[in-house]
Amino acid sequence: MTVSDFWFDSEPRYGYVMIALNSEDSAIRFAKEQYDYHVAYRRKLFTEQLKTWLDCAIFQLSVHSVSQVCTNSGDFDFPDFAEVLFPEWQEFAESDDYPQSEDSDRDFLKCRVGYTFWRVLEQLVAEDAFRDLHLASPTRVGFAFHDGPELTQYLINWKN
C-alpha cells in the first residue's frame, strides 16, 4: 500500500486520539467520485434550477468546487488504524473545573491537544519517522478534530 495521508483524529472532550491512514488508491478514487458528483451537481443546478440558484451562484460554486484530496479522515482506508484513549481528558472536560469558552477555536483541550499534535508531528518529520513506509509523493501529514477541518501540517516525500 502506498500511504498518501497520515493523520491524528481526535475529540479531546471524549478522550481519544486515532491514527488514520489513507492509501494513494483510495485518495484517487475519492477525488474521482467527488469530481463526478460536483460536476454533475453544478450542471443540474445551473440548467434545471437556474432561476432558484442564480442569486447565490458564487456560494454554490464554492460549495461544489472540486478538491483533489480527501479532506475527511473518516473517509480514509484506515480511519481508525490505531486508537489511544485518554480518559483523564474526558473526566476533566466534564468537571466543574473545566475552563469554558464560547469560541470552539479557543477550547482549552483542543488548543493544548492541537499544540501537542503539532509538536509530535514536528518530531516525527524531523526524525524521518515515516521513512520505512511506502509513501506517495507528496504525502500529507496532519490532524483534525472530529467534525472539524483537517489541518495539513506537512507535505513530505516530495519527488522531483
Contact map, one row per residue, 1 for C-alpha under 8 A:
1110000000000000000000110000000000000000000000000000000000000000000000000000000000000000000000000000000000000000000000000000000000000100000000000000000000000000
1111000000000000000000111000000000000000000000000000000000000000000000000000000000000000000000000000000000000000000000000000000000001111000000000000000000000000
1111110000000000000011110000000000000000000000000000000000000000000000000000000000000000000000000000000000000000000000000000000000001111001000000000000000000000
0111110000000000000011110010000000000000000000000000000000000000000000000000000000000000000000000000000000000000000000000000000000000011111100000000000000000000
0011111000000000000111100000000000000000000000000000000000000000000000000000000000000000000000000000000000000000000000000000000000000000001110000000000000000000
0011111100000000001111000000000000000000000000000000000000000000000000000000000000000000000000000000000000000000000000000000000000000000001111000000000000000000
0000111110000000001110000000000000000000000000000000000000000000000000001000000000000000000000000000000000000000000000000000000000000000000011110000000000000000
0000011111000000111100000000000000000000000000000000000000000000000000000000000000000000000000000000000000000000000010000000000000000000000001110000000000000000
0000001111100000111100000000000000000000000000000000000000000000000000001000000000000000000000000000000000000000000000000000000000000000000000111100000000000000
0000000111110011110000000000000000000000000000000000000000000000000000000000000000000000000000000000000000000000000000000000000000000000000000011100000000000000
0000000011111111100000000000000000000000000000000000000000000000000000000000000000000000000000000000000000000000000000000000000000000000000000001100000000000000
0000000001111111100000000000000000000000000000000000000000000000000000000000000000000000110000000000000000001100100000000000000000000000000000001000000000000000
0000000000111110000000000000000000000000000000000000000000000000000000000000000000000000110011000000000000001000000000000000000000000000000000000000000000000000
0000000000111111000000000000000000000000000000000000000000000000000000000000000000000010110000000000000000000000000000000000000000000000000000000000000000000000
0000000001111111100000000000000000000000000000000000000000000000000000000000000000001111110000000000000000000000000000000000000000000000000000000000000000000000
0000000001110111110000000000000000000000000000000000000000000000000000000000000000111110000000000000000000000000000000000000000000000000000000000000000000000000
0000000111110011111000000000000000000000000000000000000000000000000000000000000000111100000000000000000000000000000000000000000000000000000000000000000000000000
0000000111000001111100000000000000000000000000000000000000000000000000000000001111110000000000000000000000000000000000000000000000000000000000000000000000000000
0000011110000000111110000000000000000000000000000000000000000000000000000000001111100000000000000000000000000000000000000000000000000000000000000000000000000000
0000111110000000011111000000000000000000000000000000000000000000000000001101011111000000000000000000000000000000000000000000000000000000000000000000000000000000
0011111000000000001111100000000000000000000000000000000000000000000000001001111110000000000000000000000000000000000000000000000000000000000000000000000000000000
0011110000000000000111110110000000000000000000000000000000000000000000001001111000000000000000000000000000000000000000000000000000000000000000000000000000000000
1111100000000000000011111110000000000000000000000000000000000000000000000001100000000000000000000000000000000000000000000000000000000000000000000000000000000000
1111000000000000000001111111000000000000000000000000000000000000000000000000000000000000000000000000000000000000000000000000000000000001000000000000000000000000
0100000000000000000000111111100000000000000000000000000000000000000000000000000000000000000000000000000000000000000000000000000000000000000000000000000000000000
0000000000000000000001111111110000000000000000000000000000000000000000000001100000000000000000000000000000000000000000000000000000000000000000000000000000000000
0001000000000000000001111111111000000000000000000000000000000000000011000001000000000000000000000000000000000000000000000000000000000000000000000000000000000000
0000000000000000000000011111111100000000000000000000000000000000000110000000000000000000000000000000000000000000000000000000000000000000000000000000000000000000
0000000000000000000000001111111110000000000000000000000000000000000000000000000000000000000000000000000000000000000000000000000000000000000000000000000000000000
0000000000000000000000000111111111000000000000000000000000000000000011000000000000000000000000000000000000000000000000000000000000000000000000000000000000000000
0000000000000000000000000011111111100000000000000000000000000000001111000000000000000000000000000000000000000000000000000000000000000000000000000000000000000000
0000000000000000000000000001111111110000000000000000000000000000000100000000000000000000000000000000000000000000000000000000000000000000000000000000000000000000
0000000000000000000000000000111111111000000000000000000000000000000000000000000000000000000000000000000000000000000000000000000000000000000000000000000000000000
0000000000000000000000000000011111111100000000000000000000000000011000000000000000000000000000000000000000000000000000000000000000000000000000000000000000000000
0000000000000000000000000000001111111110000000000000000000000000011100000000000000000000000000000000000000000000000000000000000000000000000000000000000000000000
0000000000000000000000000000000111111111000000000000000000000000000000000000000000000000000000000000000000000000000000000000000000000000000000000000000000000000
0000000000000000000000000000000011111111100000000000000000000000000000000000000000000000000000000000000000000000000000000000000000000000000000000000000000000000
0000000000000000000000000000000001111111110000000000000000000001110000000000000000000000000000000000000000000000000000000000000000000000000000000000000000000000
0000000000000000000000000000000000111111111000000000000000000001000000000000000000000000000000000000000000000000000000000000000000000000000000000000000000000000
0000000000000000000000000000000000011111111100000000000000000000000000000000000000000000000000000000000000000000000000000000000000000000000000000000000000000000
0000000000000000000000000000000000001111111110000000000000000001000000000000000000000000000000000000000000000000000000000000000000000000000000000000000000000000
0000000000000000000000000000000000000111111111000000000000001001000000000000000000000000000000000000000000000000000000000000000000000000000000000000000000000000
0000000000000000000000000000000000000011111111100000000000000000000000000000000000000000000000000000000000000000000000000000000000000000000000000000000000000000
0000000000000000000000000000000000000001111111111000000000000000000000000000000000000000000000000000000000000000000000000000000000000000000000000000000000000000
0000000000000000000000000000000000000000111111111100100000000000000000000000000000000000000000000000000000000000000000000000000000000000000000000000000000000000
0000000000000000000000000000000000000000011111111100110000000000000000000000000000000000000000000000000000000000000000000000000000000000000000000000000000000000
0000000000000000000000000000000000000000001111111100000000000000000000000000000000000000000000000000000000000000000000000000000000000000000000000000000000000000
0000000000000000000000000000000000000000000111111100000000000000000000000000000000000000000000000000000000000000000000000000000000000000000000000000000000000000
0000000000000000000000000000000000000000000111111111100000000000000000000000000000000000000000000000000000000000000000000000000000000000000000000000000000000000
0000000000000000000000000000000000000000000011111111110000000000000000000000000000000000000000000000000000000000000000000000000000000000000000000000000000000000
0000000000000000000000000000000000000000000000001111110000000000000000000000000000000000000000000000000000000000000000000000000000000000000000000000000000000000
0000000000000000000000000000000000000000000000001111111000000000000000000000000000000000000000000000000000000000000000000000000000000000000000000000000000000000
0000000000000000000000000000000000000000000011001111111110010000000000000000000000000000000000000000000000000000000000000000000000000000000000000000000000000000
0000000000000000000000000000000000000000000001000111111110000000000000000000000000000000000000000000000000000000000000000000000000000000000000000000000000000000
0000000000000000000000000000000000000000000000000001111110000000000000000000000000000000000000000000000000000000000000000000000000000000000000000000000000000000
0000000000000000000000000000000000000000000000000000111111110000000000000000000000000000000000000000000000000000000000000000000000000000000000000000000000000000
0000000000000000000000000000000000000000000000000000111111111000000000000000000000000000000000000000000000000000000000000000000000000000000000000000000000000000
0000000000000000000000000000000000000000000000000000000111111100000000000000000000000000000000000000000000000000000000000000000000000000000000000000000000000000
0000000000000000000000000000000000000000000000000000000111111110000000000000000000000000000000000000000000000000000000000000000000000000000000000000000000000000
0000000000000000000000000000000000000000000000000000100111111111000000000000000000000000000000000000000000000000000000000000000000000000000000000000000000000000
0000000000000000000000000000000000000000010000000000000011111111100000000000000000000000000000000000000000000000000000000000000000000000000000000000000000000000
0000000000000000000000000000000000000000000000000000000001111111100000000000000000000000000000000000000000000000000000000000000000000000000000000000000000000000
0000000000000000000000000000000000000000000000000000000000111111100000000000000000000000000000000000000000000000000000000000000000000000000000000000000000000000
0000000000000000000000000000000000000110110000000000000000011111110000000000000000000000000000000000000000000000000000000000000000000000000000000000000000000000
0000000000000000000000000000000000000100000000000000000000001111111000000000000000000000000000000000000000000000000000000000000000000000000000000000000000000000
0000000000000000000000000000000001100100000000000000000000000001111100000000000000000000000000000000000000000000000000000000000000000000000000000000000000000000
0000000000000000000000000000001001100000000000000000000000000000111111000000000000000000000000000000000000000000000000000000000000000000000000000000000000000000
0000000000000000000000000001001100100000000000000000000000000000011111000000000000000000000000000000000000000000000000000000000000000000000000000000000000000000
0000000000000000000000000011011000000000000000000000000000000000001111100000000000000000000000000000000000000000000000000000000000000000000000000000000000000000
0000000000000000000000000010011000000000000000000000000000000000001111111011000000000000000000000000000000000000000000000000000000000000000000000000000000000000
0000000000000000000000000000000000000000000000000000000000000000000011111000000000000000000000000000000000000000000000000000000000000000000000000000110000000000
0000000000000000000000000000000000000000000000000000000000000000000001111111000000000000000000000000000000000000000000000000000000000000000000000000110000000000
0000001010000000000111000000000000000000000000000000000000000000000001111111001000000000000000000000000000000000000000000000000000000000000000010000010000000000
0000000000000000000100000000000000000000000000000000000000000000000000011111001000000000000000000000000000000000000000000000000000000000000000000000000000000000
0000000000000000000000000000000000000000000000000000000000000000000001011111101000000000000000000000000000000000000000000000000000000000000000000000000000000000
0000000000000000000111100110000000000000000000000000000000000000000001011111111000000000000000000000000000000000000000000000000000000000000000000000000000000000
0000000000000000000011100100000000000000000000000000000000000000000000000011111000000000000000000000000000000000000000000000000000000000000000000000000000000000
0000000000000000000111000000000000000000000000000000000000000000000000000001111110000000000000000000000000000000000000000000000000000000000000000000000000000000
0000000000000000011111000000000000000000000000000000000000000000000000001111111110000000000000000000000000000000000000000000000000000000000000000000000000000000
0000000000000000011110000000000000000000000000000000000000000000000000000000011111100000000000000000000000000000000000000000000000000000000000000000000000000000
0000000000000000011110000000000000000000000000000000000000000000000000000000011111100000000000000000000000000000000000000000000000000000000000000000000000000000
0000000000000000011100000000000000000000000000000000000000000000000000000000000111110000000000000000000000000000000000000000000000000000000000000000000000000000
0000000000000001111000000000000000000000000000000000000000000000000000000000000111111000000000000000000000000000000000000000000000000000000000000000000000000000
0000000000000001110000000000000000000000000000000000000000000000000000000000000001111100000000000000000000000000000000000000000000000000000000000000000000000000
0000000000000011100000000000000000000000000000000000000000000000000000000000000000111110000000000000000000000000000000000000000000000000000000000000000000000000
0000000000000011100000000000000000000000000000000000000000000000000000000000000000011111110000000000000000000000000000000000000000000000000000000000000000000000
0000000000000111000000000000000000000000000000000000000000000000000000000000000000001111111000000000000000000000000000000000000000000000000000000000000000000000
0000000000000010000000000000000000000000000000000000000000000000000000000000000000000111111100000000000000000000000000000000000000000000000000000000000000000000
0000000000011110000000000000000000000000000000000000000000000000000000000000000000000111111110000000000000001000000000000000000000000000000000000000000000000000
0000000000011110000000000000000000000000000000000000000000000000000000000000000000000111111111000000000000000000000000000000000000000000000000000000000000000000
0000000000000000000000000000000000000000000000000000000000000000000000000000000000000011111111100000000000000000000000000000000000000000000000000000000000000000
0000000000000000000000000000000000000000000000000000000000000000000000000000000000000001111111101100000000000000000000000000000000000000000000000000000000000000
0000000000001000000000000000000000000000000000000000000000000000000000000000000000000000111111100100000000001000000000000000000000000000000000000000000000000000
0000000000001000000000000000000000000000000000000000000000000000000000000000000000000000011111110100000000000000000000000000000000000000000000000000000000000000
0000000000000000000000000000000000000000000000000000000000000000000000000000000000000000001111111100000000000000000000000000000000000000000000000000000000000000
0000000000000000000000000000000000000000000000000000000000000000000000000000000000000000000001111100000000000000000000000000000000000000000000000000000000000000
0000000000000000000000000000000000000000000000000000000000000000000000000000000000000000000100111110000000000000000000000000000000000000000000000000000000000000
0000000000000000000000000000000000000000000000000000000000000000000000000000000000000000000111111111000000010000000000000000000000000000000000000000000000000000
0000000000000000000000000000000000000000000000000000000000000000000000000000000000000000000000001111100000010000000000000000000000000000000000000000000000000000
0000000000000000000000000000000000000000000000000000000000000000000000000000000000000000000000000111110000110000000000000000000000000000000000000000000000000000
0000000000000000000000000000000000000000000000000000000000000000000000000000000000000000000000000011111101110000000000000000000000000000000000000000000000000000
0000000000000000000000000000000000000000000000000000000000000000000000000000000000000000000000000001111101000000000000000000000000000000000000000000000000000000
0000000000000000000000000000000000000000000000000000000000000000000000000000000000000000000000000000111111100000000000000000000000000000000000000000000000000000
0000000000000000000000000000000000000000000000000000000000000000000000000000000000000000000000000000111111100000000000000000000000000000000000000000000000000000
0000000000000000000000000000000000000000000000000000000000000000000000000000000000000000000000000000001111100110000000000000000000000000000000000000000000000000
0000000000000000000000000000000000000000000000000000000000000000000000000000000000000000000000000000111111110110000000000000000000000000000000000000000000000000
0000000000000000000000000000000000000000000000000000000000000000000000000000000000000000000000000001101111111110000000000000000000000000000000000000000000000000
0000000000000000000000000000000000000000000000000000000000000000000000000000000000000000000000000111100001111111000000000000000000000000000000000000000000000000
0000000000011000000000000000000000000000000000000000000000000000000000000000000000000000100010000000000000111111100000000000000000000000000000000000000000000000
0000000000010000000000000000000000000000000000000000000000000000000000000000000000000000000000000000000011111111110000000000000000000000000000001000000000000000
0000000000000000000000000000000000000000000000000000000000000000000000000000000000000000000000000000000011111111111000000000000000000000000000000000000000000000
0000000000000000000000000000000000000000000000000000000000000000000000000000000000000000000000000000000000011111111100000000000000000000000000000000000000000000
0000000000010000000000000000000000000000000000000000000000000000000000000000000000000000000000000000000000001111111110000000000000000000000000000000000000000000
0000000000000000000000000000000000000000000000000000000000000000000000000000000000000000000000000000000000000111111111000000000000000000000000100000000000000000
0000000000000000000000000000000000000000000000000000000000000000000000000000000000000000000000000000000000000011111111100000000000000000000000000000000000000000
0000000000000000000000000000000000000000000000000000000000000000000000000000000000000000000000000000000000000001111111110000000000000000000000000000000000000000
0000000100000000000000000000000000000000000000000000000000000000000000000000000000000000000000000000000000000000111111111000000000000000000000100000000000000000
0000000000000000000000000000000000000000000000000000000000000000000000000000000000000000000000000000000000000000011111111100000000000000000001000000000010000000
0000000000000000000000000000000000000000000000000000000000000000000000000000000000000000000000000000000000000000001111111110000000000000000000000000000000000000
0000000000000000000000000000000000000000000000000000000000000000000000000000000000000000000000000000000000000000000111111111000000000000000000000000000000000000
0000000000000000000000000000000000000000000000000000000000000000000000000000000000000000000000000000000000000000000011111111100000000000000011000000000010000000
0000000000000000000000000000000000000000000000000000000000000000000000000000000000000000000000000000000000000000000001111111110000000000000000000000000000000000
0000000000000000000000000000000000000000000000000000000000000000000000000000000000000000000000000000000000000000000000111111111000000000000000000000000000000000
0000000000000000000000000000000000000000000000000000000000000000000000000000000000000000000000000000000000000000000000011111111111000000000000000000000000000000
0000000000000000000000000000000000000000000000000000000000000000000000000000000000000000000000000000000000000000000000001111111111000000000000000000000000010000
0000000000000000000000000000000000000000000000000000000000000000000000000000000000000000000000000000000000000000000000000111111110000000000000000000000000000000
0000000000000000000000000000000000000000000000000000000000000000000000000000000000000000000000000000000000000000000000000011111110000000000000000000000000000000
0000000000000000000000000000000000000000000000000000000000000000000000000000000000000000000000000000000000000000000000000001111111100000000000000000000000000000
0000000000000000000000000000000000000000000000000000000000000000000000000000000000000000000000000000000000000000000000000001111111110000000000000000000000000000
0000000000000000000000000000000000000000000000000000000000000000000000000000000000000000000000000000000000000000000000000001100111111000000000000000000000000000
0000000000000000000000000000000000000000000000000000000000000000000000000000000000000000000000000000000000000000000000000000000111111100000000000000000000000000
0000000000000000000000000000000000000000000000000000000000000000000000000000000000000000000000000000000000000000000000000000000011111100000000000000000000000000
0110000000000000000000000000000000000000000000000000000000000000000000000000000000000000000000000000000000000000000000000000000001111110000000000000000000000000
1110000000000000000000000000000000000000000000000000000000000000000000000000000000000000000000000000000000000000000000000000000000111111000000000000000000000000
0111000000000000000000000000000000000000000000000000000000000000000000000000000000000000000000000000000000000000000000000000000000001111111000000000000000001000
0111000000000000000000010000000000000000000000000000000000000000000000000000000000000000000000000000000000000000000000000000000000000111111000000000000000001000
0001000000000000000000000000000000000000000000000000000000000000000000000000000000000000000000000000000000000000000000000000000000000011111000000000000000011110
0001000000000000000000000000000000000000000000000000000000000000000000000000000000000000000000000000000000000000000000000000000000000011111100000000000000111110
0011110000000000000000000000000000000000000000000000000000000000000000000000000000000000000000000000000000000000000000000000000000000011111110000000000000111100
0001110000000000000000000000000000000000000000000000000000000000000000000000000000000000000000000000000000000000000000000000000000000000011111000000000111110000
0000111000000000000000000000000000000000000000000000000000000000000000000000000000000000000000000000000000000000000000001000000000000000001111100000000111110000
0000011100000000000000000000000000000000000000000000000000000000000000000000000000000000000000000000000000000000000001001000000000000000000111110000011111000000
0000001110000000000000000000000000000000000000000000000000000000000000000000000000000000000000000000000000000000010010000000000000000000000011111000011110000000
0000001111000000000000000000000000000000000000000000000000000000000000001000000000000000000000000000000000000000000000000000000000000000000001111101111000000000
0000000011110000000000000000000000000000000000000000000000000000000000000000000000000000000000000000000000000100000000000000000000000000000000111111110000000000
0000000011100000000000000000000000000000000000000000000000000000000000000000000000000000000000000000000000000000000000000000000000000000000000011111000000000000
0000000000000000000000000000000000000000000000000000000000000000000000000000000000000000000000000000000000000000000000000000000000000000000000001111100000000000
0000000000000000000000000000000000000000000000000000000000000000000000000000000000000000000000000000000000000000000000000000000000000000000000011111110000000000
0000000000000000000000000000000000000000000000000000000000000000000000110000000000000000000000000000000000000000000000000000000000000000000000011011111000000000
0000000000000000000000000000000000000000000000000000000000000000000000111000000000000000000000000000000000000000000000000000000000000000000001111001111100000000
0000000000000000000000000000000000000000000000000000000000000000000000000000000000000000000000000000000000000000000000000000000000000000000001110000111110000000
0000000000000000000000000000000000000000000000000000000000000000000000000000000000000000000000000000000000000000000000000000000000000000000111100000011111100000
0000000000000000000000000000000000000000000000000000000000000000000000000000000000000000000000000000000000000000000001001000000000000000000111100000001111100000
0000000000000000000000000000000000000000000000000000000000000000000000000000000000000000000000000000000000000000000000000000000000000000000111000000000111110000
0000000000000000000000000000000000000000000000000000000000000000000000000000000000000000000000000000000000000000000000000000000000000000011110000000000111111100
0000000000000000000000000000000000000000000000000000000000000000000000000000000000000000000000000000000000000000000000000000100000000000111110000000000001111100
0000000000000000000000000000000000000000000000000000000000000000000000000000000000000000000000000000000000000000000000000000000000000011111000000000000000111110
0000000000000000000000000000000000000000000000000000000000000000000000000000000000000000000000000000000000000000000000000000000000000000111000000000000000111111
0000000000000000000000000000000000000000000000000000000000000000000000000000000000000000000000000000000000000000000000000000000000000000110000000000000000001111
0000000000000000000000000000000000000000000000000000000000000000000000000000000000000000000000000000000000000000000000000000000000000000000000000000000000000111
